[in-house]
Amino acid sequence: MTIKDLNPTIVWNNFYGLTQIPRPSKHEGKVQEYLLNWGLSHSLETFRDETGNIIIRKPATPGFENRRGVILQGHMDMVPQKTSDSNHDFLTDPIVTIIDGEWVTADRTTLGADNGIGVALALAVLEDPDVKHGPIEVLVTYDEETGMTGANELRPGVLKGDILINLDSEDEGELCVGCAGGLDATADFKYRKYNTPKGMLGYKVTVKGLQGGHSGMDISLYRANANKVIARILLPLLEQYGVKVVDFTGGSLRNAIPFEACAEILVPEENKKAVLDTVNEIFASVKAEFIDSDPSAVLYVDAVPAAPKFIQGSVMLRAVKAILACPAGVVRMSRTMEGLTETSTNLAIVRTQRGHITIHSLMRSAVDSSKAYLAEKMRCLFSLAGAEISFSGGYSGWTPKLDTPMNKIMMDQFQKVYGKPMKIMATHGGLECAIMGAKYPAWEMVSIGPTIKYPHSPDEKVNVPSVARTWDYLKAVLENVPEK
């Protein structure tokens, strides 16, 4: 049995098609061509805008021409994360899917259900002649995961509808009507390299097995940050035992909680035992602290040939201290919506290369002033540590509007399909609605989706029954869109 045999087959067949097309962020050429060909093969008006977004239009079902126009929206790219033992090439290889009971996951990689399932639902609406609807536009945006490029560069006036149903939410039964804004921070330390003195032993210290996850959806689960763990290990080694750092590498994506990190170090031969004991003691403490949220954390300490050069010690020490002092995780919980993170930071990526130690963080907040204050704290912290810090990619949040006509229809139809009330919520994740709504201020916007667990990590999985229920719900909503 494959995912093409799952119900509803029209949705899963479209998702299967997307899994066969490599589509990591910034490399969406193949999936753009796939979507263009898909739309044209179904005799639908289909085009690509200047940015790379794909737009497909379908006329109203006969008798529904007077309904308001609906835009079904998702993004074409996926987060390319894999375990260290996977040989998957995201630029060339299809995603290998696995059916595990009521869940679909992938073989040691991200699945791409974020947001492939949402796009598959939208394509299914276009393909199924039995779905009743007014004028439909499907907007599949480019490069959502690494900068929301497609949403940022979408031009006003291109789209005709005035109701946006975003299909990028990840909890069935929740109607998302707001999201956090975001801002990227990059700190840069410049360093020199020095020749390795005699009597130094080489080791590679690696932390693996952390759960990682989506820095918006999973940040409140208090999982360990691999970059922080390595920094905790390095600090006493640098301060007490004369250890030198050759390389520090951790994380790979700004919006993914780092689940692996490693440091290559040089250890004075006479301090070998003390250093190794310290490394193991610190990791044991970390393991105990996160035993509930990250029970599978593992540490590897491997002897390697001593590198010929190491990073300037004073700069490395300042960078390690800054990493430890930098906020990472929940900064503040919402006081108006129970269980919602208001403000957070993901200390996402650390790199040491070509004379620069770079540290990338993604800040999120539903309150613009809180985000700005957090950015100011980050600026002060890294400036005091001797780094240059820059900010980019800022966008405001999507302010909830609870009493719109479309919200009422979404709630009423959910009650009819599911037999229970729908939960209205906002997300700490970043949704393109915030950006596009600024360009189309008359839009009514909502976001829904089936249940997806652990997006942005190799543990990503989507719940099969929730896909079927979301499909039935989406059809009911489209049939009941109000008249113009």
Secondary structure, DSSP 8 states (H G I E B T S, - for coil): --GGGSSSHHHHHHHHHHHTS--BTT--HHHHHHHHHHHHHTT-EEEE-SSS-EEEEE---TT-TTB--EEEEEES-B---B-TT----TTT----EEEETTEEEESSB---HHHHHHHHHHHHHHH-TT---SSEEEEEES-TTTT-HHHHT--TTS---SEEEE----STTEEEEEE-EEEEEEEEEE--EEE--TTEEEEEEEEE----EETTTSGGG----HHHHHHHHHHHHHHHS--EEEEEEE---TTEE---EEEEEEEEGGGHHHHHHHHHHHHHHHHHHTTTT-TT-EEEEEEE---SEEE-HHHHHHHHHHHHHS--EEEEE-SSSTT-EEEEEEEEEEEEETTEEEEEEEEEESSHHHHHHHHHHHHHHHHHTT-EEEEEEEE--B------HHHHHHHHHHHHHHSS--EEEEESS--THHHHHHHSTT-EEEE----EESTTSTT-EEEHHHHHHHHHHHHHHHHT--B-
